[in-house]
Amino acid sequence: MAYFDDKQKKLIKSWHNLSLGSNDFYMKFMSEWIAFNAICYNLYYKQATIERANIERQKSKRAIRVLNEVKSIPQKIHVEETTLNIDSEKWSLDLKWSKNLESPPRLFISVSTNYTEDIIFNEFVREFEEWYRGNLDDSNQLFEDLKASLQKDYKSNSRHYVVNMAKSKLYDKSGNVDEMAKKNIIVLCENNELKTIKNVLYQIRCNIFHGEKTPGNVNDDRIVKSALPLLSYTVEHLIDRHKINEEYPS
């Protein structure tokens, strides 16, 4: 069993108790999410600290412009020269290619070790999906309530999803739902699986934290209120599983 020190346990319990004591569903949801995030971080932060590649945009402006101009046409661009620099902080790649230009563009890519938040939630799903499948009787009604709050009329059918507000300009309510889901424009809520629950709750969390849900808006209120019980159910299980309410003997 993973170890939670007294400071971590106090933090998690404080946020969970703040949720229990609040009458505001937005505050309750955000407090529960902070508790959930803290638990997942403690459990999986090592797995989430990985090498990630990033384009150095300031140095690569011309290359990015060229790539954006040709990205609609699949092709391979020959790299004429590659330089790899290695130091204790990061690896740096300098890619110089020819595109029949007198001065070939150069793309600079750095690789450094960073914390990647979404990994902790993916690890949570991997470890706890069997528990969730084994307790569907406890979660079925909670899921159905959340699903109903996300119902959208689509042609002659109803579909259930939350819009990724970071990509709201790409959302088309009359568009192909499954295609939009593949592009992460929406997140489907149609199968009672832990991966689905994680994806939907995380998207609702993002929409709240990034200022895309308004307290008092009937639709937003309904969604947050319906999402809260599943989040609380998950947090309470993790608190029990890892004995976070218990004190270690001195």
N, C-alpha and C positions, 0 to 999 in steps of 0.2 A: 504494500500500500504506500502511496506517495506521502511524503512528509509535508505537513503544513506547520510552520512555526507559529508562535503566539501572535506575532504581528500580522501575519497573513490571515489567521483565523479571525482576529478582531476586525480587520478590514472587511472581510467577506460577510461576517455576521452583521456588521454595522450597516452595510448597504442593503442586505436582505431584510434586516429589521426596519430600515427606513421605508422600504417598499411595503412591508406589512402594516406600518403605522400611518401610511399616507392615504388620503382619500382621492388623490389625483392620479388618474390612470397613466398619464404620461410620466409623472414622477415615479410611480410604481414600476413601470416598464424600464425606465432608464436606470433605476437603482438595481433592479434585478439583473439587468444586462451587465452592469459594472461588476456585480458579484460573480456572475457567470464568466465574464472575461477574466477576472482575477483567478478563479479556479482553473480555467483552461490554461492560462499563462503559467501558473505554477506547475501544472502537470506536463506541459508540452513545450516550454520555451526553448529547450535544447534542440528539439527537432525543428523548431521554427527559425533557428538562427543558421542561415544558409548563405551560400554564394549567390549573388544576383548580378545580372548584367544590366548596365544602364548606358544609354547613349549620352555622350557628353554634348549636349545640344549647342552650347555656345561655339564650340570648336567644329561642330559638324553641320552648321547651318546650310551650307551649299549642298552637301551630300543629301541632307534631309529634303531639301527643295527638289532635287533631281529625283529622288526616290518617290516623292509624292506625285511627281509628274508622270511616272511610268508604272505606278503600282497597280493600275487597272489592267495592265498587259503582263501576264505571267512571263517571266524571262529569267535568265541567268546572266549575271554581270561578272566578267572575269576580273579577279583581283590581281593586280600586277605586283603589288608589294605589300607585305604584312610585317609589322613590327610589334613584338610583344615585350612590354616592360613589366618587370616584377619587382615589387617592394613589399615591405611588411604590412602595408595598409590595403593595397589593392593591386590587381593586375590591370594593365592598360593595353588595349589593342588599337593599332593605327592601321586602317585598311585603306589602301590607295588603289583605285581602279581606273581603267580607261573606258571612256564612253565616246571615243572619237573626238575628244576635246583636247585642246592645247594644254589646258591645266586641269588634270583629272581631279574630281572631287575626292575628299578623304573623309572617312567615317571613323570617329573615335569612340570606342566602347570601353568602359571600365567595369571591372568585376570586383565587387567587395562583399564582405560578409555583413549581412543585415538581418534584423528581425523581420519576419514576414508573417503578419498577423493571421491571415486566412488559414495558415497551416495549423494553428492550434485548434481551430474549429473543425478542420478536416480530420485531425487526429482524434478529437473528441468523438466524431461520428464513427470512425473506425473502431474505437475501443468500446463504445456503448451501443452500437446498433443492435447487437444481439439482445441486450437488456431491453431495448425499446420494443423490438419485435415480440419479446416474451411477455410484454405487459400492455398489449394493445387494448385490452378491456378497460384499462385505466385511462388511456389517452384518446380513444376513438371519439368520444363526444366532444372533447376539447378540440380535437382536430376538425371535426365537422363544423363546429362553431366558427373556427378560424377560416375554414374553407368557404363557408357561407358568406362571411364578411368580405371576401375577395371575389365574389361572383360578378362576372361581366357577361353581358349579352353579346354573343358572337354569332352572327347570321341566324341560323335556326336553332343553335345550341347555346348553352351557357358554359363558359370556361372560367377558371378560377386562378387568379394570379395577382401579384403586386408589381407595379411598374418600378423599374430602376430609374429613379428621378434624375440620376446623373446622365442618363441617355434619353430623357423625356422628349427631346427634339426629334428622336428617331421613332418614337412610339406612334403607331397608327391604329386606332381602335377598330378599324375595319380591315387591318392587315392580317397576314397569316400568323396566328398565335404561336404555332410551333416553330416557325422560322424566327420570330422575334425572341422566343425563349433560347434558341441556339445562339443568338447574338447577344444574350444577356441584356436585352432591352426590357424584358419582363422576367419574373421568376414564378414558375408554375407552382400551384398549391393544389394538387389533385391526387396524390398518393400519400397515404399515411406512413411515411418512412422517415427515419431520423435525419437522413440527408436532406429531404424536402423541408422538414421542420427547421433545420439549421439554416438552410438557404433563405427561407421566407422570413424567419425572425431576424436574420442578419440584414436583409434588405430593408425591413421595417425600421430596424435600428439605424441604418444609414440614412434613411429618409427623414427620421426624426433628428438625428445629430447634425445633419447637414442643412437643416432648416427647410425641409420640404413637407412637413406635416404641421397643421395649424390647430392647436387646441380650440375647440368650439366648432370646428368644421365637422358636420354630421358624419361624413364618410370617413374622415381621418380618425375621429373619435371611435367609431365602430370598429375599425381595423385594430387600433391599439388596444382597445378594451378586449377584443376577442383574441389577440395574440398573447396577452399577459398570462392567462392561466397555463398555457403550454410552457412558457418560459419559467414561470414559478414552479411548475411541476418538475422541470428539469433541474433547476437550481436546488430545490429541496432534496431531490434524490442524490445529487452530488454532495450536498452537505452531510446527509446521512451516511452515504457510502464512505466518505473520507473522515467521518467523525469530527467534523469541523466545530460542532457544538460542544465537544468534550474538551476538557482541559488536560494537558499532559501533566503527569505527576512531577512535582518539583524535586 
